[in-house]
């Protein structure tokens, strides 16, 4: 009994290992195929996707990628491959991508009724796909124009009924504008298909936070289809993410360098303060304190410079009179003394 249980456990482990190995192998081939596809190496990409299907026949992503390679190489079996991928796919968004591409191919071939049905199937799987909704509305309008042109042409044929050569030339000239419209429609359908591819590449880069590469991809999508709302919305999102990343890097840079700048400012302020203190200490004492008697030398407020007060004039007058009296006394004393005798010269 124990041996039987051991054998069952070993067999289950072996089967699980084989299943995991198979899953890893087919994903590896898909990644290699995607690399070749981005480099426009479609033959190598087709081989890798085929290897993935050989490892896992239920891999719907590999089937869809093979259809994308067929679209790029304009293979006649592209429609059948997209239909196969849509039947295999269980994810609604990826299933809608297959139906969308079928609609683009039908629209390019002027099969607007078939394109409308394909776009409707795509919207049933992914109602939020605005690009598919836009193409659906466009195909409805083109189908109406196509039916009107056919009705006008039939009416002209009935009215003209077997006209001459001149009428035949006139019909050819009338058909030229219609042919130009059809050519514009072809170009538009091809542009939408290319835009869809670049949208997928941009979404892949955006999911990996490689927003610069995602923006380049969305720009390519808008070149092929200027009305690509998906690319416009995703491009705005990548722009916002890039701004946030730039602000985050700036904040990290400021955090690293701001303490150093503050320390430098503090050191500079301390140096300036020390210099001011040294200059104040080196000044002479006389320059720091006012001289004594300086206030007494100042003129009184309201008195003109050079004008003497009455008290000062009185003092000066009294001093002059006192000096005059002393001079008179000295003169009188000198006059009262007898004259000095002069001795003759002794020869």
Secondary structure, 3 states (H helix, E strand, C coil): CHHHHHHHHHHHHHHHHHHHHHHHHHHHHHHHHHHHHHCCCHHHHHHHHHHHHHHCCCCHHHHHHHHHHHHHHCCCCHHHHHHHHHHHCCCHHHHHHHHHHHHHHHHHCCCHHHHHHHHHHHHHHCCCCHHHHHHHHHHHHHHHHHHHHHHHHHHHHHHHCCCCHHHHHHHHHHHHHHHHHHHHHHHHHHHHHHHHHHHHHHHHHHHCCCHHHHHHHHHHHHHHCCCCHHHHHHHHHHHHHHHHHHHHHHHHHHHHHHHHHHHHHHHHHHHHHHHHHHHHHCCCHHHHCCCCCHHHHCCCCCCCCCCCCHHHHHHHHHHHHHHHHHHHHHHHHHHHCCCCCCCCCCC
